[in-house]
Amino acid sequence: MPILKIPVAGLVAGLLCAVSGQLTAQQAVVTPLMTKELADMPGKEALMLLVEYPPGSSDPVHRHNADAFVYVLEGSVEMQVKGGKPVTLTPGQTFYEGPDDVHVVGRNESTTKPAKFVVLLVKKKGAPALVPVQGEE
């Protein structure tokens, strides 16, 4: 399957470059692993993604409009949803985001080592995996 790059993350990296005068963050690489229509849940599908954060990488504020299950494979990742406390996850640890959650922090805690995790989304068939959210920080 093709490698997708989150376009908003690229915009954030570009803005960071413009502000700091140098590249301070790299874009997350998102690779679709599997999509499966859920026969016992009409209109729903499961989407499994591999997310690789380069050192110092972070996500823009977003939501999934889905149930999102995260499993960390490598590195140290900080996650937080609006109204929740930030959590630091290491290999083998998990995180959940509900359909109404706004993901305000998603980042690689290391500036020298990559981080990698798998996300399983249960969502409306054909709906986007990620929806940018403006003004929610």
Buried (B, 14 or more C-beta within 10 A) or exposed (E): EEEBEBEBBBEBBEEBEEEEEEEEBBBBBBBBEEBEEEEEEEEBBBBBBBBBBBBBBBBBBBBBBBBBBBBBBBBBBBBBBBEBEEEEBEBEBEBEBEBEBBBBBBBBBBEEBBBBBBBBBBBEEEBEBBEBBEEEE
